[in-house]
Amino acid sequence: MMQSNKVRLQLPFEVKNRLNRGEKFTIIDVREQDEWESGHIPEAKHIPLGQLESRLNELDPMELTVVVCRSGNRSNIACDFLLAMNYNVINMPGGMTAWQGDIQHGN
């Protein structure tokens, strides 16, 4: 799996620790609706990869945004796109497959 040199990475346990410390940042989940409903990080916002461009107004370019998918591939694509738009983003490699924190089901 090729990672772009510019995209910063943070492993799932690191993201979980930051949440546990009460740090303020945005998490977006770029998976499809059925994947989201099958289990997502409670603090995450759902913006499927295909809708990202049309929903940029929902994200603050100045705020740190952690991007999540199933394994880290789609989130890396999203990070490349957001970086090109000057957003402050981090990819979570391993994605929800490696997530050990709280999970919320449904919408």
Buried (B, 14 or more C-beta within 10 A) or exposed (E): EEBEEEBEBBEBEEBBEBBEEEEEBBBBBBBBEEBBBBBBBEBBBBBBBEEBEEEBEEBEEEEBBBBBBBBBBBBBBBBBBBBEEEBBBBBBBBBBEBBEBEEEEEE
